[in-house]
Amino acid sequence: MDSQTLNRYIIASYKLFFLVVGIIGNVLFIHLVFKRKQLQSRTAILQCVQAAFHIICQTGPVMSGVFDMGAVYTRVDCFHRIAYYIFFQAAQGMIMLVIVLDILIFVKFPVFYRRLSVTKYVVISGSPILLFASAYVIFAHLTTNEETVSACTPPFVYSTTASMVFNQTYVALSIVVLLFYIILINAFYTRSRNQSSNRSSLKTVKRLQLTVIIFIFTWFTSQLLSFIVIFFPTFSKLGGLAISHLILFVCLSYSNTFYVTMWRSKEYRDQFYSVWWPRWSPQSSSIAHHSPSVTLKITNSESMFYRRSPTQIES
């Protein structure tokens, strides 16, 4: 077995691993939020939608290099095979921005946020996701041709020029998301300095910092490295083998939400135990009888944010 074949099998192995682990994690996350009313903030619901997108996206990587190892496609054939993946990958990319904007608006304009009706909220948050994802699929359809591609993945569906536009847009979107995270961190850090006793702000800063680190080393890294590949497509044999593992960062970004949330949020861990192992949950009785009115009594916008929607600052 030569090095390239071995490399393909290694990539196929971890694609399948993250497919299983990611689907399990995302399903558990959605199930937990819908089982526990205390966790059902608007932003948590957005994260559930994102988790659903991730479940669909996780089937994309295995469509190329696992079930069709060694197959050769034209761009047109590839588009017909993974059009759904292009749509949901674009949708999950845009929903990252929607989620961080949702948090920022809640923190900066809490009164406006709470007065926003459900219908308006759904339209405002859903429209950019649907429009962005649809535009990407239409753009891919219009720029396909009969050239063969080295891999049937979203960047290669487009023509060479169009793929540059595709990747530049993703990089720009990732930078905007990163900037909004930095603004959020600064807002909470400033508040913690002005209110020295406010431990909630310090905890929020730490969790946002973790979110940024995970975002940088998964999705953001994958987009930056893809940018390099598209602009400098010629590599040595060793470089080509290394570049083929870019998909690892994408797989990580699709599968980390539930596991990072369980790691960083005691509230979510307690709720998870109360759902799946109530007899072994030390706080099962208090969780089971927890009243949502506790959240409603909190008047401080930051504390309310921390209590009602912890996941978006942890995953």
N, C-alpha and C positions, 0 to 999 in steps of 0.2 A: 504494500500500500504506500503510495507516494505521499509527500507532505501535503499537497493540495487536497487530496481525498480525505486524509486524516483530519485536516482542518475543517472540511465540510461536515464530517461526522461530529466533531466537537461542537460546532455551531448548532447543528441540528439537535444535539443532545440538550444544550441549555435553552434552546428555543422551546422544546417540549417541556422542560422543567419549569420554566417561567410561565408557560401556558397553563399548566396545572396549578401551580402555586398562586399565580395571579388571579385566575378565575375563582379559586376557592376564597382568597382574601377579599376580592371585590364583592362576591356574593354575600360573604359574612358581614361585610361593612354595610351593604344595603339592607340586609335583613335586620341588623342590629338597630339601625336608625329608625326603621319602620316599626320595630317591635317596642321601642321605648320613646314615648311621647316627649320626655324631657330632652331628648337629643334632636328633636325635629325643628331646628331653626331653618330659616330660608337658605342660609349658606350651606348647611348640612344637606339639605335637599339637592342643592346644586352639586355638591360633592357626590351624592348618590347618582345623579345623572352622569357625572364625569366617570364614576366607577363603572356604570353601564357601558359608556363609550369605550372604556379601557377593556372590558370583557370582549367586546367585538373586535377592537384593535389587536388584541392578543392572538386572534386567529390569523391576522395578516402575515406576520413573520413566518409562520409554519406553512403558509401557502407557497412560499418560495424557499427552496433549499431544504425542505423536509419531505413533503409528499411528492415533490416533483424534482428531486435532486438530479442534476445533470440535464434537465430539460432546457430547451432554447426557445425563447418567445420573441415575436416582434412586439413593437410598442402597442400596436392595436390589440393583439391577442392578450398582452399583459393588462391593458386597461380593462378589457372585458372581464378578466379574471379577478382583478382587485379594485374595481371601481368603488365598491362599498368601503374598502379599507381607506382609500383616499378620502372619502367623505368623513368617516368617523375619526380619522387621524387629524384632519383639519378641525373638526368639531371639538375634539378634546384639547387641541392647541388653543383655540379661541376661548374655551370655557375656563382655562387657567386664568386668562385675563379677566373674564367676567367675575370669577370667584374673588380674586384679589381686589377688584374694584368694589365688589359687594361689601367686603370687609371694610375697605377704606371709607366708603360712603356711610356705612353704619357708624363708624367711629367719629367721622367728621360732622355728619349731619344726621344724628340719631332721630330727631323729631320728624324730619322729612322721610327718613327710611321707614319709620313705624307707620306713618300715615299713608304710605304707598299701598294702594289696593293690590290684591292678589293678581287680578287681571292685568293691571299695568305692569306689575313686577315681572310676570311671565313674558309679556310682550317685550319689555325693555331688555330683559336678560336673554330671552330666547332668539330674538331677531338677529343680533350680530352673529350668533353661533350658526344659525341656519343659513344666513346669507353668505358667510365666509366659507363654510363647508361646501355649499352648492356652487359657489364661484370656482372653487378649486377643482371640482369634478368637471364642470363645464370647460374650464381652461385646459384640463388634461385631455378631454375629448377632442377639443379643437386643435391640439398640438401633437396628437399621435401621428405616427407614420409607420411604414413597413420595415423600418430598420430593426435589426435584432438588438437585444439588450443583454448586458452581462448578468443582470439580476432583475427579477420581476418584483420590484419594490417601487413605492410612489415616486421617488426622484427620477427614476429611469423611464417612467411612462411618458414623461414630457420630452420634447425635442431638446437638444443640447442647450439652446438659448433659453427656452422656456423653463428648463430645470434650474437654471441660474436664478431666474425670477422667483420661482417656487421656493428655492432655498433661502434666498435673500429675504423674502417675506417672513419666513419662519424665524430666521435669525433676528430680524427686526422686532417681531412679535415677542420673542423670548427676552430681548433686551428691555422692551417696555414692561413686561411682567416683572422682571428683575428690579427695574427702577421703582415700580409701585410697591414692591416688597420693602425696598430700602426706605421709601417714604413712610410706610407703616411702622417699620422698626424705629425710625427717628421719632415718629409721633408718640409711640409708647415709651421710648427712652426719655424723651423730654418730659412727659407726664410723670414718670417715675422720679425724675430729679426734682420736679416741682412739688411732688408729694412723697416725701422720703419714706413715709409709712406704707405706701402703696406697693405691697409685694406682688399684687396681681400684675402690675405693669412690668415688673422685672421678669416675672415668669413668662409673660407674653413675649417680651423681647427675646428671651432665650429660645422660645419655641419658634418664633419667626426666623431667628437666625438659623435654626436647624432646618426649617423649611427651605430657606435660601440655599443652604449647603446641598441639600438633597436635589433641589431643582437644578443647581449648577452642574452637579456631577452626574445627572441622568439626562434629562431632556435637553438642557442648554448645551451640554458637551456634545451630545449626538448631533445637534444642528450645526454647531461650529465645525466639527470634524467633517460632516457631510459637505459643508461649504468648501473646505479645503480640497476634498476629493473631487468635487465638480470642477473647480477652477484649475486643479493640478492633477489631471487624470492619469498621468504616467507615473508608475511606481516600479521599484525593484520587486523581485519575487517575494522577498521577505516583507517589504512594505505592503505589498498586496495582501499577504496573509494577515498582517496586523490590521489593516484597514477593514478587512471583511468582518472583524469583530465589533464594528460600530453598532451593530444591532443589539449588542449586549446592553448598551446604555438606554436604548429605546425600550427593551424588555423590562429593564429595571424601573423606568418611569411609569410603565403601565401596571406594575404589580406591587408598588410599595405602600399605597395608601393605608390599607388595613393594618399592616404590620408595624408601620411607624406610629400609627395612632394608638395601637395597643401598647407600644413601648413607652410613649410619652404621656399618655393621658390616663391618670388613675380613675377618673370618672368613667371613661369608656371601658376600662378593664373591669371595673365593678359591675357595670351594666352588662357586659359580655358574660361574666360569670353568673350573674343573676338570671340570664336567659338560658344558658347552656348547662350550668352546674349550680343550681340554686341551693342545694344542700351544703355545698362546700364553699359558698360565698359568705365571707364573714359579715358582709353588710346586706345580705339578701333581704332581710325583713325591712330594713330602712329604705332600701332601694325600691322594693315592691310597693311600698306605701308612700313613696315620695310624691309630694304635691307640686304640680306645675306652678302653683301660686307663689312658691318661694322665688321663682325667677321673676315673676311679675312685680314683686315688691321691691326689686332692686332698682334704684333710680339712677345710680351712676352708670353712664353708658358703657364705660370700659368694663366694669364688673359684669354688666349684663352680657356684653359680648363674650367675655371669658366663660361665663357659665353656660350660655345658650349655644355657642358655636365653637367649641374648642378644636374640632378636627381641622378646620381650614388653616389653623396656625401650626399644625403639627404634621401635615402631610403634603 
